[in-house]
């Protein structure tokens, strides 16, 4: 009994002595081992690390934040590109669009008879129809500059037959000083009624919106022709819309009946596939996100290297590997979270700076889901890499010196 009691006392004395050495030299000074073992994620220990190495921590956060900002901006450019590919369908709204069969994009329509609105009433009762004319026309600015514009004419536009509206981002390239400034579209002099903010485009020709009759004249569209027909349904799409669409397209196979969302998506998909720009932008965003992941892994491994002795001492004093993993996960998560927060603040600023050359790019908070997903992958990868590096340490390292 004495031998056992003496052995336990000797072990207790050893642990007390080693614990005191650890608390004297380790970065976690002032924190009892009992507290550490009883609390699986000691957040304030991380604050001690930040206070000890603020420069290193700030540098790791800064480089990760730069990569996160580039990634989030590129994703904003990508989603903005998709929206800009269907600018007019989004702007004009409606529940259903009637288009000539085979039309792949709003910007390249095929005209068809406007009397389809009457013919399709039996399938969509209580519907209100708006005709839309679209095409390109020569433009002469007040200063004499010549270019082309994309003319959009729509019924019930609220514009007079001598007025047009344009996006505020296009005022400079249209040489317009402001409302009531006159310009010549085709062979007709029109005045700017107002500017709007929902007609931004990456097309070389800016959109100008007029009344349908004015656009029909400017574009020389036949007196019984239209480019599209928008269907407004006061009560929304009927529950049996698919059946009605099937019956209508069977009766009139030369036209398609698409929901507004379907037509907008179809137009966006056309520009993404035909130009290749969407894929290039998305690739740049993914590469920037992967760079953020690599930097996050590197930063976490640097932390492990700098505090290797402290973490091993912690293990030597009875700390669990799960506790070490939680600290590594917390460090990676803190760097990642701070980087994402900075990216959320900086990305709108980048969009503002890029506005003169990319006016169609807008930042929306929901665009951050992709960078956030990559950041989470980075946290998990950094924790796993640090854990593997920690497992590679010699078993006797905790007892050295």
Order of alpha helices (4+ residues) and beta strands (2+ residues): alpha-alpha-alpha-alpha-alpha-beta-beta-alpha-beta-beta-beta-beta-beta-beta-alpha-beta-beta-alpha-beta-alpha-alpha-alpha-alpha-alpha
